[in-house]
């Protein structure tokens, strides 16, 4: 029998028990209600009619009360419920008719007869009320006994169901859970023995089949697994990069020869050891395990200084994957990590050659470009002769291109200095107000050409900052020039300065086109220019600005809303000397 059928039968039994109790309760309640209704309605009304008739009969002037008496008698005649009540009522009617027709001398006689008949009617109904009350009590007593009997039986059946039925469901599940735990512990000899021919029996058969297949799989694939392990070890050992593997408890599992050479240790000094303990005596391993160390590592290898990049990979495996054909998301468990030391010396040498090349070319170009600029200034000098309008336009075009080339070569030189680490910073206490005023004056002419106004807001008591005055002025000038370039004509650029406990912030806010959200995290990258903008510049200004400020211990950030404008925030460290 299936579990579903057993559940249905069990709950159906409970439903039938509840239905029987409810039906019996309703039956006896209706019976008691009907008997009580008879007592209250029929007999009580008869007593009320006879009481009123006696009241009218006892009046001194019965003649005036005769009509009231007869109305009550008519009501009584229509409410005859007990045996013998009709005969007595007919006698009352008979005596009443005689009373109406007799003389005054016989009135008392007929009244006495009527009173006797009414008293008998009252006595008859009182006895009926007592009898029906006894009958109702008997019915209530029988109902109580019957309901107690059936309630006890139902209680026993329900209690037996509550005690035994959960065990029927829970015990096989408990055994199945224990079996699964054994399989999880790789005890593939575990078997379940359910004798029932229901879903639990089928589940036990499937479980036993699965355990047998896992047992066969483990035994049949052991040699293959060992072969694959040796092949993976051969691949790792043949890699040109240093590789070291750790388990989830940070014990070293393997180290390839390249890594051994870099660490300067033997395999026996590493494999099987707790990595943090070894790192106490080996700085390279300490940097490798430190998740906060992401910079290039300089290591003496191959008889020269070499550069390596660290990569850390966490090895995650699904907790359960018995049904790979089903599209099910599994929780993953970390079983260890692999650290790779990639040799990037060749790339580093190429980058250094590129930097030297750019520095050399920029330096060599700067002198002839400066000469061209000087020559154009001499040509515009009236002492050299007057120029016609076409010549004047040509000279101005040459000057604009010369200015742009000088700016490009200056930015390339700055970038080369930054990349080579040869940048010279003269960090001293400086007034941020003087730096900001210089930048505003330097861009004033550019702003007037587009009729752009500055709204400047800062306190005259702003503290000094630790900065290279020349480099910082160049950065702020570059930021304001960008704000002017990308602002609409006749707009406003807000420049303000805020001071906190440890920092001074210079905020430059424009009302230009803004920067699209997808480009915000790229604008400080070298050579990046927002698509669709003017083709002016090299895309190096913001990258160099960021490097200059960060080299001074500061920070530069941007917040922009496309179509509204951009806000650049320059943060400098306060000077407390």
VEXDREN-2710 file (C-alpha; in Angstrom, 1 decimal):
% VEXDREN-2710
k/r/px/py/pz
1/UNK/0.0/0.0/0.0
2/UNK/1.4/3.4/-0.9
3/UNK/2.1/6.0/1.7
4/UNK/-0.3/8.4/0.1
5/UNK/-3.1/5.8/0.4
6/UNK/-2.2/5.2/4.1
7/UNK/-2.3/8.9/4.8
8/UNK/-5.6/9.2/3.2
9/UNK/-7.1/6.3/5.2
10/UNK/-5.6/7.6/8.4
11/UNK/-7.0/11.1/8.0
12/UNK/-10.3/9.7/6.6
13/UNK/-10.7/7.8/9.9
14/UNK/-10.1/10.9/11.9
15/UNK/-12.6/12.8/9.7
16/UNK/-15.2/10.0/10.2
17/UNK/-14.7/10.1/14.0
18/UNK/-15.2/13.8/14.1
19/UNK/-18.3/13.5/11.8
20/UNK/-19.8/10.9/14.1
21/UNK/-19.3/12.9/17.2
22/UNK/-20.7/16.0/15.5
23/UNK/-23.8/14.1/14.2
24/UNK/-24.5/12.6/17.7
25/UNK/-24.1/16.0/19.4
26/UNK/-26.4/17.6/16.9
27/UNK/-29.0/14.9/17.2
28/UNK/-29.2/15.1/21.0
29/UNK/-29.1/18.8/21.1
30/UNK/-32.1/19.0/18.6
31/UNK/-34.0/16.4/20.7
32/UNK/-33.4/18.3/24.0
33/UNK/-34.3/21.6/22.2
34/UNK/-37.6/20.1/20.9
35/UNK/-38.7/18.7/24.3
36/UNK/-37.8/22.0/26.0
37/UNK/-39.8/23.8/23.4
38/UNK/-42.8/21.7/24.1
39/UNK/-42.6/22.5/27.8
40/UNK/-42.1/26.2/27.3
41/UNK/-44.7/26.7/24.6
42/UNK/-47.7/24.5/25.0
43/UNK/-48.0/23.8/28.7
44/UNK/-46.8/27.2/29.8
45/UNK/-49.4/28.9/27.6
46/UNK/-52.2/26.7/29.0
47/UNK/-51.2/27.6/32.6
48/UNK/-51.2/31.3/31.6
49/UNK/-54.7/31.0/30.1
50/UNK/-56.2/29.2/33.1
51/UNK/-54.5/31.7/35.5
52/UNK/-56.1/34.6/33.7
53/UNK/-59.5/32.9/33.6
54/UNK/-59.4/32.2/37.4
55/UNK/-58.4/35.8/37.9
56/UNK/-61.4/37.0/35.9
57/UNK/-63.7/34.5/37.6
58/UNK/-62.7/35.7/41.1
59/UNK/-63.7/39.2/40.4
60/UNK/-66.7/40.5/42.4
61/UNK/-68.3/41.8/39.2
62/UNK/-67.9/38.7/37.0
63/UNK/-70.5/39.9/34.6
64/UNK/-68.2/42.7/33.4
65/UNK/-65.3/40.3/33.1
66/UNK/-67.2/37.7/31.2
67/UNK/-65.8/38.8/27.8
68/UNK/-62.2/38.7/29.0
69/UNK/-62.8/35.2/30.4
70/UNK/-64.3/34.0/27.2
71/UNK/-61.3/35.3/25.1
72/UNK/-58.9/33.3/27.3
73/UNK/-61.1/30.3/27.0
74/UNK/-61.1/30.5/23.2
75/UNK/-57.2/30.6/23.3
76/UNK/-57.3/27.5/25.6
77/UNK/-59.6/25.6/23.2
78/UNK/-57.0/26.1/20.5
79/UNK/-54.1/24.9/22.7
80/UNK/-55.2/21.4/23.7
81/UNK/-52.0/19.2/24.0
82/UNK/-52.5/16.8/27.0
83/UNK/-54.8/13.8/27.3
84/UNK/-58.0/14.7/29.1
85/UNK/-57.4/18.4/28.6
86/UNK/-60.1/18.6/25.9
87/UNK/-62.8/17.1/28.1
88/UNK/-62.1/19.5/31.0
89/UNK/-62.1/22.5/28.6
90/UNK/-65.4/21.3/27.1
91/UNK/-66.8/21.2/30.7
92/UNK/-65.6/24.8/31.3
93/UNK/-67.4/25.9/28.1
94/UNK/-70.5/24.0/29.1
95/UNK/-70.6/25.5/32.6
96/UNK/-69.9/29.0/31.1
97/UNK/-72.9/28.7/28.8
98/UNK/-75.1/27.6/31.7
99/UNK/-73.8/30.5/33.7
100/UNK/-74.8/32.9/31.1
101/UNK/-78.3/31.4/31.0
102/UNK/-79.0/30.9/34.7
103/UNK/-80.4/33.3/37.3
104/UNK/-78.5/35.0/40.0
105/UNK/-79.0/32.3/42.6
106/UNK/-77.1/29.6/40.6
107/UNK/-74.2/31.8/39.5
108/UNK/-72.0/30.7/42.5
109/UNK/-72.7/27.1/41.7
110/UNK/-71.6/27.3/38.1
111/UNK/-68.6/29.4/39.1
112/UNK/-67.5/26.7/41.5
113/UNK/-67.8/24.1/38.8
114/UNK/-65.8/26.2/36.3
115/UNK/-63.1/26.8/39.0
116/UNK/-62.8/23.1/39.7
117/UNK/-62.4/22.3/36.0
118/UNK/-59.8/25.1/35.6
119/UNK/-57.9/23.8/38.6
120/UNK/-57.9/20.3/37.0
121/UNK/-56.6/21.7/33.7
122/UNK/-53.7/23.5/35.6
123/UNK/-53.0/20.4/37.6
124/UNK/-52.9/18.3/34.4
125/UNK/-50.4/20.7/32.7
126/UNK/-48.2/20.9/35.8
127/UNK/-47.9/17.2/35.9
128/UNK/-47.1/17.2/32.1
129/UNK/-44.4/19.8/32.7
130/UNK/-42.9/17.7/35.5
131/UNK/-43.1/14.6/33.2
132/UNK/-41.5/16.3/30.2
133/UNK/-38.8/17.8/32.5
134/UNK/-38.0/14.3/33.7
135/UNK/-38.0/13.1/30.1
136/UNK/-35.6/15.9/29.1
137/UNK/-33.3/15.1/32.0
138/UNK/-33.3/11.4/31.1
139/UNK/-32.6/12.3/27.5
140/UNK/-29.7/14.6/28.6
141/UNK/-28.3/11.8/30.9
142/UNK/-28.5/9.3/28.0
143/UNK/-26.9/11.7/25.7
144/UNK/-24.0/12.3/28.1
145/UNK/-23.4/8.6/28.6
146/UNK/-23.6/8.0/24.9
147/UNK/-21.3/10.9/24.0
148/UNK/-18.8/9.9/26.8
149/UNK/-18.7/6.4/25.4
150/UNK/-18.2/7.3/21.8
151/UNK/-15.8/10.2/22.8
152/UNK/-13.7/7.7/24.8
153/UNK/-13.5/5.4/21.8
154/UNK/-12.6/8.2/19.5
155/UNK/-10.0/9.5/22.0
156/UNK/-8.4/6.1/22.1
157/UNK/-8.3/5.8/18.3
158/UNK/-7.0/9.3/17.9
159/UNK/-4.3/8.8/20.6
160/UNK/-3.2/5.6/19.0
161/UNK/-3.0/7.3/15.6
162/UNK/-1.0/10.3/17.1
163/UNK/1.5/7.9/18.8
164/UNK/2.0/5.3/16.1
165/UNK/1.5/7.1/12.8
166/UNK/4.4/9.7/13.1
167/UNK/6.7/6.8/13.9
168/UNK/5.6/5.0/10.8
169/UNK/6.8/8.1/8.7
170/UNK/9.7/9.3/10.9
171/UNK/11.5/6.0/11.6
172/UNK/12.3/5.2/7.9
173/UNK/13.4/8.8/7.4
174/UNK/15.7/8.5/10.4
175/UNK/17.2/5.3/9.1
176/UNK/17.6/6.9/5.6
177/UNK/19.3/9.9/7.2
178/UNK/21.8/7.7/9.0
179/UNK/22.4/5.8/5.8
180/UNK/23.1/9.1/3.9
181/UNK/25.6/10.1/6.6
182/UNK/27.4/6.8/6.2
183/UNK/27.6/7.4/2.4
184/UNK/28.9/10.9/3.1
185/UNK/31.6/9.4/5.2
186/UNK/32.5/7.1/2.2
187/UNK/31.1/4.0/3.9
188/UNK/29.7/2.5/0.7
189/UNK/28.9/-0.8/2.4
190/UNK/25.9/0.7/4.2
191/UNK/22.6/-0.9/3.2
192/UNK/18.9/-0.2/4.2
193/UNK/16.4/-3.0/4.8
194/UNK/12.8/-1.8/4.7
195/UNK/10.3/-4.7/4.4
196/UNK/7.3/-2.5/3.6
197/UNK/6.1/-2.4/0.0
198/UNK/5.5/1.3/-0.2
199/UNK/7.6/4.3/-1.2
200/UNK/10.0/3.7/1.6
201/UNK/10.7/0.2/0.3
202/UNK/11.3/1.6/-3.1
203/UNK/13.6/4.3/-1.7
204/UNK/15.6/1.7/0.2
205/UNK/16.1/-0.3/-3.0
206/UNK/17.3/2.9/-4.8
207/UNK/19.6/3.8/-1.9
208/UNK/21.1/0.3/-1.9
209/UNK/21.6/0.4/-5.6
210/UNK/23.3/3.8/-5.4
211/UNK/25.6/2.6/-2.6
212/UNK/26.6/-0.4/-4.6
213/UNK/27.4/1.7/-7.7
214/UNK/29.4/4.2/-5.6
215/UNK/31.3/1.2/-4.1
216/UNK/32.0/-0.2/-7.6
217/UNK/32.9/3.2/-8.9
218/UNK/35.4/3.9/-6.1
219/UNK/37.2/0.6/-6.5
220/UNK/37.2/0.6/-10.3
221/UNK/38.5/4.2/-10.7
222/UNK/41.2/4.2/-8.1
223/UNK/43.9/3.3/-10.5
224/UNK/42.6/5.9/-13.0
225/UNK/42.5/8.6/-10.3
226/UNK/46.1/7.8/-9.3
227/UNK/47.2/8.1/-12.9
228/UNK/45.4/11.4/-13.3
229/UNK/47.0/12.7/-10.1
230/UNK/50.5/11.9/-11.5
231/UNK/49.7/13.6/-14.8
232/UNK/48.5/16.8/-13.0
233/UNK/51.6/16.8/-10.9
234/UNK/53.7/16.5/-14.1
235/UNK/51.9/19.4/-15.7
236/UNK/52.3/21.6/-12.5
237/UNK/56.0/20.7/-12.3
238/UNK/56.6/21.7/-15.9
239/UNK/55.1/25.1/-15.6
240/UNK/57.4/28.2/-15.8
241/UNK/55.4/29.9/-13.1
242/UNK/55.7/29.2/-9.4
243/UNK/52.8/27.2/-8.1
244/UNK/52.0/26.3/-4.4
245/UNK/48.8/24.5/-3.3
246/UNK/47.2/24.6/0.2
247/UNK/44.3/22.6/1.7
248/UNK/41.4/24.2/3.5
249/UNK/43.4/24.2/6.7
250/UNK/46.3/26.0/5.1
251/UNK/48.6/23.0/5.1
252/UNK/50.9/22.9/2.0
253/UNK/50.0/20.1/-0.4
254/UNK/52.4/20.6/-3.2
255/UNK/55.1/23.0/-4.5
256/UNK/56.6/22.9/-8.1
257/UNK/60.3/23.3/-8.7
258/UNK/60.0/27.0/-9.8
259/UNK/58.3/27.9/-6.5
260/UNK/60.9/26.0/-4.5
261/UNK/63.7/27.9/-6.3
262/UNK/62.0/31.2/-5.5
263/UNK/61.4/30.3/-1.9
264/UNK/65.0/29.0/-1.5
265/UNK/63.7/25.9/0.3
266/UNK/63.6/22.2/-0.2
267/UNK/60.3/20.2/-0.8
268/UNK/60.6/18.6/2.6
269/UNK/60.7/22.0/4.3
270/UNK/57.3/22.9/2.8
271/UNK/55.0/20.0/1.9
272/UNK/52.8/18.9/4.8
273/UNK/53.7/21.9/6.9
274/UNK/51.4/24.6/8.2
275/UNK/51.9/27.5/5.8
276/UNK/51.6/30.4/8.3
277/UNK/54.3/28.8/10.5
278/UNK/56.7/28.6/7.5
279/UNK/55.8/32.2/6.5
280/UNK/57.2/33.4/9.8
281/UNK/60.7/32.5/8.4
282/UNK/60.1/33.3/4.8
283/UNK/59.1/36.8/3.7
284/UNK/58.0/35.7/0.2
285/UNK/55.6/33.2/1.5
286/UNK/54.3/35.8/4.0
287/UNK/53.5/38.2/1.1
288/UNK/52.0/35.4/-0.8
289/UNK/49.5/34.5/2.0
290/UNK/48.7/38.2/2.7
291/UNK/45.5/39.0/0.8
292/UNK/46.2/42.7/1.1
293/UNK/49.5/42.5/-0.9
294/UNK/48.5/43.0/-4.5
295/UNK/51.5/44.8/-5.9
296/UNK/54.2/43.3/-8.0
297/UNK/56.8/41.3/-6.1
298/UNK/60.5/41.9/-6.9
299/UNK/62.5/38.7/-6.4
300/UNK/66.1/38.0/-7.2
301/UNK/65.9/35.1/-9.7
302/UNK/67.8/33.9/-12.7
303/UNK/70.8/36.0/-11.6
304/UNK/68.9/39.2/-11.9
305/UNK/66.0/41.2/-10.3
306/UNK/62.8/39.7/-11.6
307/UNK/59.2/40.8/-11.2
308/UNK/56.3/38.4/-10.3
309/UNK/52.6/38.9/-10.1
310/UNK/50.6/37.0/-7.5
311/UNK/47.4/35.2/-8.3
312/UNK/45.3/33.4/-5.7
313/UNK/42.6/30.9/-6.6
314/UNK/40.1/29.3/-4.2
315/UNK/39.2/25.7/-5.1
316/UNK/35.5/25.3/-4.8
317/UNK/33.6/22.0/-5.2
318/UNK/29.8/21.4/-5.0
319/UNK/28.7/19.7/-1.8
320/UNK/26.5/17.3/-3.8
321/UNK/26.6/16.5/-7.5
322/UNK/24.9/13.1/-7.8
323/UNK/22.6/14.3/-10.5
324/UNK/24.8/16.4/-12.9
325/UNK/22.2/16.0/-15.7
326/UNK/19.7/18.1/-13.8
327/UNK/20.0/21.9/-13.8
328/UNK/20.3/22.3/-10.0
329/UNK/22.3/25.0/-8.2
330/UNK/24.5/23.5/-5.5
331/UNK/26.2/25.0/-2.5
332/UNK/30.0/25.0/-2.9
333/UNK/32.7/24.2/-0.3
334/UNK/36.2/25.6/-0.2
335/UNK/38.7/22.7/-0.2
336/UNK/41.8/24.8/-0.5
337/UNK/43.6/27.4/-2.5
338/UNK/46.4/27.6/-5.2
339/UNK/48.9/30.5/-5.4
340/UNK/50.6/31.2/-8.6
341/UNK/53.7/33.5/-9.1
342/UNK/53.6/34.6/-12.7
343/UNK/56.9/35.8/-14.1
344/UNK/56.2/39.2/-15.7
345/UNK/59.8/40.3/-15.9
346/UNK/59.7/40.4/-19.7
347/UNK/56.6/42.6/-19.7
348/UNK/58.1/44.8/-17.1
349/UNK/61.2/45.3/-19.3
350/UNK/59.0/46.1/-22.3
351/UNK/57.0/48.6/-20.2
352/UNK/60.2/50.2/-19.0
353/UNK/61.6/50.4/-22.6
354/UNK/58.3/52.0/-23.6
355/UNK/58.5/54.5/-20.8
356/UNK/62.1/55.4/-21.7
357/UNK/61.2/55.7/-25.3
358/UNK/58.3/58.1/-24.6
359/UNK/60.4/60.1/-22.2
360/UNK/63.2/60.4/-24.8
361/UNK/60.9/61.3/-27.7
362/UNK/58.9/63.8/-25.6
363/UNK/62.1/65.5/-24.4
364/UNK/63.5/65.6/-27.9
365/UNK/60.3/67.0/-29.4
366/UNK/59.9/69.6/-26.7
367/UNK/62.9/71.7/-27.9
368/UNK/61.9/72.1/-31.6
369/UNK/58.3/72.6/-30.7
370/UNK/59.3/75.4/-28.3
371/UNK/61.5/76.9/-31.1
372/UNK/58.5/76.8/-33.4
373/UNK/56.4/78.6/-30.8
374/UNK/59.1/81.2/-30.3
375/UNK/59.3/81.7/-34.1
376/UNK/55.6/82.3/-34.4
377/UNK/55.7/84.9/-31.7
378/UNK/58.5/86.6/-33.5
379/UNK/56.6/86.5/-36.8
380/UNK/53.6/88.2/-35.0
381/UNK/55.9/91.0/-33.7
382/UNK/55.3/94.1/-35.8
383/UNK/59.0/94.9/-35.8
384/UNK/59.4/92.0/-38.2
385/UNK/56.8/93.5/-40.5
386/UNK/53.1/93.5/-41.0
387/UNK/51.1/90.4/-41.9
388/UNK/48.0/90.2/-44.0
389/UNK/44.9/88.5/-42.6
390/UNK/45.6/85.1/-44.2
391/UNK/49.1/85.1/-42.8
392/UNK/47.8/86.1/-39.4
393/UNK/45.3/83.2/-39.4
394/UNK/48.1/80.8/-40.5
395/UNK/50.3/82.0/-37.6
396/UNK/47.5/81.6/-35.1
397/UNK/46.8/78.1/-36.4
398/UNK/50.5/77.2/-36.0
399/UNK/50.4/78.6/-32.5
400/UNK/47.4/76.6/-31.5
401/UNK/48.9/73.4/-32.8
402/UNK/52.2/74.2/-31.2
403/UNK/50.5/74.8/-27.8
404/UNK/48.6/71.5/-28.1
405/UNK/51.8/69.6/-29.0
406/UNK/53.7/71.2/-26.1
407/UNK/50.8/70.1/-23.8
408/UNK/51.0/66.6/-25.1
409/UNK/54.7/66.3/-24.7
410/UNK/54.5/67.7/-21.2
411/UNK/51.9/65.2/-20.3
412/UNK/53.9/62.3/-21.8
413/UNK/57.0/63.5/-19.9
414/UNK/54.9/63.6/-16.6
415/UNK/53.6/60.1/-17.3
416/UNK/57.0/58.8/-18.0
417/UNK/58.3/60.2/-14.8
418/UNK/55.4/58.7/-12.9
419/UNK/55.9/55.2/-14.4
420/UNK/59.6/55.2/-13.9
421/UNK/59.3/56.4/-10.3
422/UNK/61.6/59.4/-11.0
423/UNK/59.0/62.0/-10.3
424/UNK/60.3/64.7/-8.0
425/UNK/57.9/66.1/-5.5
426/UNK/58.6/69.1/-3.3
427/UNK/56.0/68.5/-0.5
428/UNK/55.9/71.4/1.9
429/UNK/53.2/73.2/3.9
430/UNK/51.3/75.3/1.3
431/UNK/48.3/77.6/1.3
432/UNK/45.4/75.9/-0.7
433/UNK/43.9/79.4/-1.2
434/UNK/47.0/80.6/-3.1
435/UNK/47.0/77.4/-5.2
436/UNK/43.3/77.7/-6.0
437/UNK/43.6/81.4/-6.8
438/UNK/46.5/80.7/-9.2
439/UNK/44.5/78.1/-11.0
440/UNK/41.5/80.4/-11.4
441/UNK/43.6/83.2/-12.7
442/UNK/45.3/80.8/-15.2
443/UNK/41.9/79.8/-16.6
444/UNK/40.2/83.1/-16.4
445/UNK/40.8/84.0/-20.1
446/UNK/39.5/80.6/-21.2
447/UNK/36.3/81.1/-19.1
448/UNK/35.7/84.7/-20.4
449/UNK/35.8/83.4/-24.0
450/UNK/32.6/81.3/-23.2
451/UNK/31.2/83.9/-20.8
452/UNK/31.4/81.5/-17.9
453/UNK/31.4/82.8/-14.4
454/UNK/33.0/81.4/-11.2
455/UNK/31.2/81.1/-7.9
456/UNK/33.9/80.8/-5.3
457/UNK/33.1/79.8/-1.7
458/UNK/35.8/79.2/0.9
459/UNK/37.0/80.6/4.3
460/UNK/40.0/82.9/4.5
461/UNK/41.2/80.8/7.5
462/UNK/41.6/77.5/5.7
463/UNK/44.6/75.5/7.1
464/UNK/47.7/74.8/5.1
465/UNK/48.1/71.5/3.4
466/UNK/51.1/69.2/2.7
467/UNK/51.5/69.4/-1.1
468/UNK/53.8/70.1/-4.0
469/UNK/52.6/73.6/-4.8
470/UNK/53.5/73.5/-8.5
471/UNK/52.1/70.0/-9.2
472/UNK/48.9/70.6/-7.2
473/UNK/48.3/73.9/-9.1
474/UNK/48.7/72.1/-12.4
475/UNK/46.1/69.5/-11.3
476/UNK/43.6/72.1/-10.2
477/UNK/44.2/74.1/-13.4
478/UNK/43.6/71.0/-15.4
479/UNK/40.3/70.2/-13.6
480/UNK/39.0/73.8/-14.0
481/UNK/40.1/73.9/-17.7
482/UNK/38.1/70.6/-18.3
483/UNK/35.1/72.1/-16.5
484/UNK/35.3/75.1/-18.8
485/UNK/35.8/73.0/-21.9
486/UNK/32.7/70.8/-21.2
487/UNK/30.4/73.5/-19.8
488/UNK/27.8/75.4/-21.8
489/UNK/28.3/79.0/-22.6
490/UNK/27.1/81.6/-20.0
491/UNK/27.0/78.8/-17.4
492/UNK/28.4/78.9/-13.8
493/UNK/31.3/76.8/-12.3
494/UNK/31.1/76.4/-8.5
495/UNK/34.4/76.2/-6.7
496/UNK/34.5/75.7/-3.0
497/UNK/36.8/74.6/-0.3
498/UNK/35.9/72.5/2.8
499/UNK/38.0/71.7/5.8
500/UNK/37.7/68.6/8.0
501/UNK/39.7/67.4/11.0
502/UNK/42.6/66.0/8.9
503/UNK/41.9/67.1/5.3
504/UNK/41.1/70.0/3.0
505/UNK/38.7/69.3/0.1
506/UNK/38.6/71.4/-3.1
507/UNK/35.4/70.8/-5.0
508/UNK/34.9/71.9/-8.6
509/UNK/31.3/71.6/-9.9
510/UNK/30.3/72.4/-13.5
511/UNK/27.0/72.5/-15.4
512/UNK/28.2/70.7/-18.5
513/UNK/27.0/67.5/-20.2
514/UNK/28.2/65.2/-17.4
515/UNK/29.6/61.7/-17.7
516/UNK/27.6/58.6/-18.5
517/UNK/27.5/56.1/-15.7
518/UNK/29.3/53.4/-17.7
519/UNK/32.4/55.6/-18.1
520/UNK/32.8/57.0/-14.5
521/UNK/35.1/54.2/-13.4
522/UNK/37.3/54.6/-16.5
523/UNK/38.0/58.4/-16.8
524/UNK/41.2/58.1/-14.6
525/UNK/42.6/55.5/-16.9
526/UNK/45.5/56.5/-19.2
527/UNK/44.6/57.4/-22.8
528/UNK/40.8/57.0/-22.0
529/UNK/38.5/59.6/-23.5
530/UNK/34.7/59.6/-23.2
531/UNK/33.3/58.6/-26.6
532/UNK/31.6/61.5/-28.4
533/UNK/33.6/64.3/-26.7
534/UNK/35.8/66.8/-28.4
535/UNK/39.0/65.4/-29.9
536/UNK/41.1/67.7/-27.8
537/UNK/43.8/66.2/-25.5
538/UNK/45.5/62.9/-25.1
539/UNK/43.4/61.3/-22.4
540/UNK/46.3/61.5/-19.9
541/UNK/45.4/64.7/-17.9
542/UNK/43.1/63.0/-15.4
543/UNK/45.4/59.9/-15.0
544/UNK/48.4/62.1/-14.3
545/UNK/46.4/64.3/-12.0
546/UNK/45.3/61.2/-10.0
547/UNK/48.9/60.0/-9.8
548/UNK/50.2/63.4/-8.7
549/UNK/47.7/63.8/-5.9
550/UNK/48.0/60.2/-4.6
551/UNK/51.8/60.6/-4.6
552/UNK/51.2/63.4/-2.1
553/UNK/49.0/61.2/0.1
554/UNK/45.7/62.8/-1.2
555/UNK/42.9/61.6/-3.3
556/UNK/40.8/62.7/-6.3
557/UNK/37.3/61.5/-7.1
558/UNK/34.3/62.3/-9.4
559/UNK/30.6/62.2/-9.1
560/UNK/28.5/62.9/-12.2
561/UNK/25.0/62.9/-13.5
562/UNK/24.6/62.6/-17.2
563/UNK/23.0/65.8/-18.7
564/UNK/23.4/67.7/-15.4
565/UNK/27.1/68.1/-14.8
566/UNK/30.1/66.7/-12.9
567/UNK/31.7/67.3/-9.5
568/UNK/35.4/66.6/-9.0
569/UNK/36.7/66.5/-5.4
570/UNK/40.4/66.9/-4.6
571/UNK/41.4/65.9/-1.1
572/UNK/44.7/67.0/0.4
573/UNK/46.3/66.2/3.8
574/UNK/46.4/69.1/6.3
575/UNK/49.7/70.4/7.6
576/UNK/49.9/70.4/11.4
577/UNK/53.4/71.9/11.7
END
